């Protein structure tokens, strides 16, 4: 079993979350002993990685070694919104997960780092509200892109994103989105 120093693997059904040591999730609990990812589940086992992990590439390798079928990046990042009139947190628990457009650069970077570390399929999520946003994840190495907050605001937005991806492919002469997965051209140093 691969052990990542300073992190624990928590399983909740077929989604497993890898959290930095000492953090907990309202969706998963940290077990006292980690087991193989797919030991007690059927179907595809996807591991969702926290962007706050010190080395997300190593965490992805551990997930792959433990039997993960895919990696999902990224989970929300911890945040706090303050009601200045009440001088208290807006959320009842105090802190919460930050998602939406501000999370996209964090998610794209995490996707790129995970793609460099493993060959597993990657679900890129976080801040996708347009075809350009989805393309960033694909170019960084995501094989699938999720739309969350934008779909909550407008349930037809994912359909528009797909249409716009088709238009982009036509304009760029790209036959398949699979042709651009991981095609990010990193500047030479």
C-alpha positions in Angstrom: 0.0 0.0 0.0 1.4 3.4 -1.0 1.4 5.8 1.9 1.7 9.6 1.3 3.4 11.3 4.2 1.1 13.9 5.7 -2.1 12.7 4.0 -4.8 10.2 4.5 -7.2 8.5 2.1 -10.9 8.5 3.0 -13.5 6.4 1.2 -17.1 7.3 0.7 -18.7 4.8 -1.7 -17.0 5.0 -5.1 -15.5 8.4 -4.6 -12.4 8.5 -2.5 -11.0 11.8 -1.3 -7.3 12.3 -0.5 -7.0 15.0 2.1 -3.9 16.6 3.7 -3.2 15.2 7.2 -5.5 16.6 9.8 -8.2 17.8 7.4 -11.6 16.2 7.3 -14.4 16.4 4.8 -18.2 16.6 5.3 -18.4 13.9 2.6 -15.8 11.5 3.8 -14.2 10.5 7.1 -10.6 9.7 7.7 -10.2 6.0 8.5 -7.6 4.9 11.1 -6.3 2.4 8.5 -6.4 2.9 4.8 -7.2 0.0 2.5 -7.0 -0.5 -1.3 -9.2 1.9 -3.1 -11.5 -0.7 -4.7 -11.5 -3.3 -2.0 -15.2 -2.8 -1.0 -16.8 -1.2 -4.1 -17.8 -2.1 -7.6 -17.5 -0.1 -10.8 -15.1 2.7 -11.5 -13.2 4.0 -8.6 -12.3 7.7 -8.9 -10.1 9.5 -6.4 -10.8 13.2 -5.9 -7.7 15.0 -4.8 -7.5 18.2 -2.7 -5.6 21.1 -4.3 -4.1 21.7 -0.8 -2.0 18.6 -1.0 1.7 19.4 -0.8 2.5 17.2 -3.8 -0.7 16.4 -5.8 1.4 14.3 -8.3 2.6 12.0 -5.6 -1.0 11.7 -4.2 -2.2 10.7 -7.7 0.6 8.0 -7.9 -0.5 6.7 -4.5 -4.1 6.5 -5.7 -3.1 4.7 -8.9 -1.0 2.3 -6.9 -4.0 1.6 -4.6 -6.1 0.7 -7.6 -7.9 3.9 -8.6 -9.4 3.8 -12.1 -9.4 7.6 -12.5 -8.5 10.8 -10.7 -10.7 13.8 -10.1 -9.1 17.2 -9.6 -9.9 19.4 -7.8 -11.9 19.5 -4.6 -12.8 22.9 -3.3 -10.3 24.9 -1.3 -11.1 26.1 2.2 -12.5 29.6 2.5 -14.2 32.0 4.8 -16.8 34.7 3.9 -17.5 37.2 6.6 -20.8 39.2 7.1 -19.3 42.5 8.0 -22.5 43.8 9.6 -22.9 40.8 11.9 -19.1 40.4 12.2 -19.6 36.7 11.8 -19.1 34.0 9.2 -21.8 33.8 6.5 -21.9 30.0 6.6 -23.3 28.2 9.6 -20.1 26.1 9.9 -17.9 29.1 9.6 -15.8 28.0 6.7 -16.7 26.3 3.5 -15.4 25.2 0.2 -14.5 27.8 -2.4 -15.6 26.9 -5.9 -16.5 28.7 -9.2 -14.2 30.8 -11.5 -11.6 31.5 -8.8 -10.9 27.8 -8.4 -10.1 27.3 -12.2 -6.4 28.3 -12.2 -5.8 26.0 -9.2 -7.7 23.2 -10.9 -5.9 23.5 -14.2 -2.5 23.5 -12.5 -3.4 20.5 -10.4 -4.6 18.7 -13.6 -1.3 19.4 -15.3 0.7 18.1 -12.3 -1.5 15.0 -12.1 -1.2 14.3 -15.8 2.6 14.5 -15.5 2.4 11.9 -12.7 -0.1 9.3 -13.9 -1.7 8.0 -17.1 -5.1 7.4 -15.6 -8.1 9.3 -16.9 -8.5 12.7 -15.2 -11.8 14.5 -14.5 -11.0 18.2 -14.4 -13.5 20.2 -12.3 -13.5 23.7 -10.8 -14.6 27.0 -12.4 -15.7 25.7 -15.8 -18.4 28.0 -17.3 -17.3 28.3 -20.9 -15.7 26.3 -23.7 -12.4 28.2 -23.1 -12.5 27.1 -19.5 -13.0 23.4 -20.5 -10.3 23.7 -23.1 -7.8 24.8 -20.4 -8.5 21.6 -18.5 -8.2 19.4 -21.6 -5.0 21.0 -22.7 -3.6 20.5 -19.2 -4.4 16.8 -19.4 -8.0 16.2 -18.3 -9.8 13.5 -20.3 -13.2 14.7 -19.0 -14.4 18.0 -17.8 -17.1 18.7 -15.2 -19.4 21.7 -15.0 -20.7 22.4 -11.5 -21.5 26.0 -10.3 -22.2 27.2 -13.8 -24.8 24.5 -14.3 -26.5 25.4 -11.1 -26.8 29.0 -12.2 -28.0 28.0 -15.7 -28.8 24.3 -16.4 -28.4 24.9 -20.2 -24.8 26.1 -19.8 -23.2 22.7 -20.3 -25.1 22.3 -23.6 -23.7 25.7 -24.7 -20.2 24.7 -23.7 -20.4 21.5 -25.8 -21.7 23.5 -28.8 -18.9 26.0 -28.4 -16.3 23.2 -28.1 -17.6 21.9 -31.4 -17.3 25.3 -33.0 -13.7 25.7 -31.6 -12.7 22.3 -32.9 -14.0 23.3 -36.4 -12.2 26.6 -36.4 -9.0 25.0 -35.2 -9.1 22.0 -37.5 -9.3 19.6 -34.5 -11.0 16.4 -35.3 -11.4 15.1 -31.8 -11.1 16.7 -28.4 -9.0 13.7 -27.5 -6.3 15.0 -29.8 -5.7 18.0 -27.5 -5.7 16.2 -24.2 -2.4 17.1 -22.5 -1.3 19.2 -25.5 -0.3 22.1 -23.3 2.9 23.6 -24.7 4.9 24.6 -21.7 7.4 27.5 -22.2 11.0 26.5 -22.3 13.1 27.8 -19.4 
